[in-house]
Amino acid sequence: MGLVSLKELLNDSKDKKYGVFATNAFTFEMAETIIEAAEEKKSPVILMLAQDLFSFLDPKTISSCLLEMIDKSQSPVVLHLDHGKSFDVVANSMKLGFNSVMYDGSSKTLEENMRITKKLKELALPLNICLEGEVGHVRGLEGKDGSPDDQKISVDDYTKLEDAIRFVEETGVDALAVAVGTIHGKFKSKPDLDFDRIGLLKDSVDVPLVLHGSSGLSDDDFKEAIRRGITKINYFTGVVDIATRKAKELIKEEGFSYLFLNKDVLKSVKEEIMRIMDVFGSSGMA
């Protein structure tokens, strides 16, 4: 199947009421594992690279390798830039072969967010590249920088209905990331999603909705969010946690060998991805 359009994929998930698993492929082996899980589950999948990961890897090098992997995939795959934080980074990613990009202007004023997003849409449209935008602000600590206040969820950060409607109409984005009670990174307390807000947003804007910061959510939370209108679910911290826990277990074992560490860690990651695809309802949808 290979590379597919984000818009086409999310419109299908919207119509059939399943969620699409999206995660950051931060190593070549991780990318292979994600694609293998999708193929075994006959599920579509979204391979992402977040701008914050560019300090660990060269986007030009890894994107070309990912495109080769995707070209051989038996499942539909999107190559997506996650959380591009400037016009230049997002525009450059379009040149590297990403067929889907996200501009994260959520920390800016609505007017500035719309201005930059609109310019990027004008650039992406003739290239057949899909654009995801964000209205509202999903806080959290994904890297080392930040303060404890970033872990606090405030209703003031939630996506306002009128802002979402205006943003979609004026920018022409293909997907909209919304703030409905999640955070990036680990939750310090149990998340409490605003499912009613998801439903209202789904009924008010004519583009698929995206959920960021999904770690800490239960399987039932995911299923209800999808039922209410979420189509793309970014799931990264949960994958990293699985890998970290497995690595710690292996290191403590007698006769531990680094040679086999990565293989066994990725096996656990693959099992978790396949389980989540079942939860999201995307298994068998390829």
Secondary structure as GFF3:
##gff-version 3
##sequence-region A 1 286
A	DSSP	beta_strand	2	3	.	.	.	ID=ss1
A	DSSP	alpha_helix	6	16	.	.	.	ID=ss2
A	DSSP	beta_strand	20	24	.	.	.	ID=ss3
A	DSSP	alpha_helix	28	41	.	.	.	ID=ss4
A	DSSP	beta_strand	45	50	.	.	.	ID=ss5
A	DSSP	three_ten_helix	51	55	.	.	.	ID=ss6
A	DSSP	alpha_helix	59	72	.	.	.	ID=ss7
A	DSSP	beta_strand	76	84	.	.	.	ID=ss8
A	DSSP	alpha_helix	87	95	.	.	.	ID=ss9
A	DSSP	beta_strand	100	103	.	.	.	ID=ss10
A	DSSP	alpha_helix	110	124	.	.	.	ID=ss11
A	DSSP	three_ten_helix	125	127	.	.	.	ID=ss12
A	DSSP	beta_strand	130	135	.	.	.	ID=ss13
A	DSSP	three_ten_helix	148	151	.	.	.	ID=ss14
A	DSSP	three_ten_helix	155	157	.	.	.	ID=ss15
A	DSSP	alpha_helix	161	171	.	.	.	ID=ss16
A	DSSP	beta_strand	175	178	.	.	.	ID=ss17
A	DSSP	alpha_helix	195	204	.	.	.	ID=ss18
A	DSSP	beta_strand	209	211	.	.	.	ID=ss19
A	DSSP	alpha_helix	219	228	.	.	.	ID=ss20
A	DSSP	beta_strand	230	234	.	.	.	ID=ss21
A	DSSP	alpha_helix	237	252	.	.	.	ID=ss22
A	DSSP	alpha_helix	258	280	.	.	.	ID=ss23
###
